[in-house]
Amino acid sequence: MTNVNTKNEMSRRKFMGLAGGAIGMATLASMGIPGWAANKIKIDPESLEYLEKETDVLVIGGGMAGLFAAVKAHDAGAKALMVSKGRLGSSGQTPFAKGIFAYDPSTAAMTLDEFTATVSRSALGSNNSVYTKQMAEHSLARVNELKDWGFFDSALYNKSFSKPINERNIPLLERIVITNLIKENGKIAGAAGFSLDEEKVYIFKAKSVILCTGAGGFKPNGFPICDLTHDGTIMAYNIGAKVTGKEWNDGHPGQATNAAACYDGWHGMFERKPSVNGIEVHHDLGVDLNYMAYTNGNPVQMGPPGAGESNPISGGPYIPAEFNRMSSDKPKDGPEDGKKPPRGERPEKGGKPGEGDAPPGMGGTSVGGSSAGMSIHKSEGLVPINDKCESTIPGLYAAGDALGSYMAGAIYTQIGSSLAGSAVQGAIAGEAAAVYSESANTPVISKAKIKALQEEMLAPLHREAGYSPAWVTQTLQGIMIPNFVLYVKKESMLKAALAYVEELRDHHAPMLRAADLHELRLVHETKNMIATAEMKLKASILRKESRCSHYRLDYPELDNENWQAWINIFKDEEGNMQFEKQAFNSWPNENLFHQI
């Protein structure tokens, strides 16, 4: 942002005073302040229709986790209602996922306990073994149900997802943006949002809520997460839920040629019918590529995941020898801590789709940052207090990428487990929420709270002037996406980026404007991304070690003495962001954590 205190000596208070009026707008425009403009409102906020709906279980999200949450909640006897920001089976990351893992005990080469232990070795202990085993144990049943619904017959999922929803007459509202969760008397009470297509505002009263809202990022190019911005996580955090996993990074690269063309870069993956994967534990898609680019410069050639680089490098993220595909040293019982295996050489030309065991996007010359802002699947989201997907707020559940279950740990360990995990966790959360709702009363939400929620939700539509969410998002991307900030980390750069993000949080977010319902959606998404950026930077500063998909140049080694723990994030009574450690393979109610 242009410094308004230099040439014209304008104070912050004077700036704020002028911002609301015509004189202020003219002054700001003459000073060339980026992103600031009058709000040319296209709808009348006062004419919006307000609707209230009641249900036992409110499922937010229309992907794989949401599908099974709604179906299993209904089958367990609860009245379920499904709300999605997009279209059923066609939004978020679900339509991109084409492989689903199934553990078949009749053919599996290892037992459930052996599979769980192997994943734990690859994840360097960062997985929650209960959720790892749970995913495998129930995966085959979920896959068989999907077969019955026709999931594997088409590359498009709306028809197969609609089958069980329509058969059960489960109400579904699509293209509804949920902006707030509602808590009363320490328990979940519902949610509030608005329609993208109709001038309607919704208040949902619910005995229980299941967040199936996915993960998110900073709207990067090259990966299909542009409509995911951690909405569920931040809404839950804002009402007091604990969240986790913000320091980890998804390492999916994009194609250097036409990097923003997600459809082209992923080699027709969107046109493929889904298929079933068997057991194959890996240690993939962390930040190896980012470290190679940081050390050697671009371009970087990609081959099979886990392969080395064409110009061998020393140091960098630790890969357990057992899971380094180019290493001949693969001990069955796991690597010796701190020992870096030799790095092989990448092929001069990346593998074509389907060759060299390279998944789509991993062949040829690559570019990083295509999934910027997203952690490893299932490693971030709401902190579970048990194996029922229950959060730290009674009645609030989460499943899939909205739940910080650490099912696979802080690195990709099993191809297809993400989709399987979403199906399994959605089913478990649905059944658990239905049981909870049996003994819960229909919540009473005061008119004063509803009015306050509506005013907060629609405030950007009432601003006469302000910052555009598109400009603030672009500014945030410029701060967070650089390789030397988000992926290859050191304290000085993390703190520098944090100063910028805190400025966006304190000064720009409160003055975001919206001219219509589409831009109102962008405002709320931008606020959620700013909160996520603050969490990622602060958690990355706190974790003074390198492990899996978190790499610190200034702390390059594993620290098993101090950091065999997850970082949880929560708000204190004053609304300040706080952090705590929770020991690996523990639950938060076991008091095996401490505030940091």
C-alpha positions, 0 to 999 in steps of 0.5 A: 500500500502507498505510504500516506504519511510521507508526502501529505502527512495524513494520520491514520485517524484522519485517513479513517475519517475521510474514508467514508465520504466523498471528500475522502474518496477524492483524496484517496483517489488523488493519492493513488491508493491501490484497490480503494474505490467507491462502492457502486452497489448493484443490489439493495441490501435492505430488500433481501429476503430472510429465511429460517430453516430447522434441522437435526443435522446440518451438513455444510459442503457438497463433496465426498465427505458431505455426501456420506455425512448426509446419507449416514445421518439420515440412515441413523434416523436424523433429519438431515439438511445439506448446504453447498457453496457449489453444486453437489459433487462438482465443487471443491476438490472432489471432482478432481479426485480420481483415485480412491483407496480400498483395503481388502483384507482378503487380498491385502499384503499386510494387516491393518496394524502393519499398514498403520505402522508403515504409514507412521514411519513414512509420516515420521510419527506425525499421523494419528494412528487411530484415523489412519487405521479407521480409514483403511478399515472402513474404506472397502465398505464405502467403495462398495456403496459408491459402486452401487450408486454408479460413482465409477461409471462416469467422470462426472459425479453429480448423477451418482451423488444425487442418487442416494440423496434423492432416494432419501429425499434429503433436502439440498440447497446449492450455491449457498455461501455460509459465512458464520457458525452460530454457538449458543450456551457453549454448543453449536446452534446452526449457521448463517449464509446467503444465496449466490443466485437469489437475494436471500439470507438464510439462518439455519437452526441445527442441533448439530453441524458437520463441516465438510467444507474442504481445505483451501488455499490462496486462490493459486493458479494451476490446481483446482482449489480456487473456490476453497478458502478454509471457510469452515475452519475459520468460521469454527475458529471464530466461535472458539473451536481449536484448529491445527496443521497450518504449518504443513504444505501441499507440494503439488507442482503445476506445469511450467507451460501455461501454468494457470491452465489447470485443465491442460496441466493435469493431462485430462484427469478431469475426464477420467473415470475414478478407479480403486487403488491398493496399498502402496505407502509413499513419502511424497509431495512435500517440499523437495521440489521447492528446495531444489528450485531454491538451491539450484534455480529453475527450471526443475524437471520432475519425474516419479515422486521421490526421485532425485534431481538432475543436478544432485543437491545436499541437504534439504527435506529429510526422506526416510530411506525406506520410502526413497524410491531412488535409494537402495538402502530401504530398512524394513524397520524405518530409517535412523532419525536424522540420516538423510538418504542419498538422492537419486537423479531425475530423468532429463525429461519428465515422465508422460502421464501414466509413465514412470509412476508419475501422477498427473502434473508431475511430468515435464518442467514444473512450477511450484505454488500451484496449491499454495496455502493448502496443507497435506490432505487431512493434516489441517482443520478442526482438532478432533477430540475422539475418533468420531470426528467431534470438535472441541465445540459440542455438537460441531463435527468435521470430516474430510479435509475440514478435519485435522485428523492427521489421517496420513500425517504431514506428508502424502503416504497413500495414493487414494487415501484422501478420497477414501478418508473423506468418505469414511470420515463423512459416514462416521461424522454423520452417524455420530451427529445423528446420535448427538442430536437424539438428546439435543434440544432444538436451539433457540437463537435470539433475535438480537444475535440473528440481527447482529449476524445479518449486519456483520454478513452484509456490512460490505454491501453498505460501505460507500467505499473501500478496498476491493476483495480482488485487490486485497487477495492479489496483495495477499498472494504476493506476500504468501506464495513466494517460495522463500516464504511459504515453502523454504522457510526461515524466521526473518522472512516469516516475520516480515511476511507476518507484518504485512499480513497483520496490516491486511488483517487490521486495516484492509479487511475491515474496509472491504467492500462488495457491490453484489452477492458475488463480490460479497462472497469474495469479501468473506473468502478474502477474510478467511484467507487472511486469517489462514495466512496469519495461522500458517506464518505463526505456526511455521515460526513456532515449529523450530524443526524440519519434518515432512512438508514443513522445512526450515532453512534455519532449523533443517533437522528433525527435533524429536525431543521437542517437536513430536507434537501437533500445533493447535490454534485457538482464540482466547477470551480477548479474541487473540490467537493462541497456540498449544502443543498436543503430543502425537497420537494423543487426544486434546482431552488427555492433557498431553499438551501445553500452551506455547 
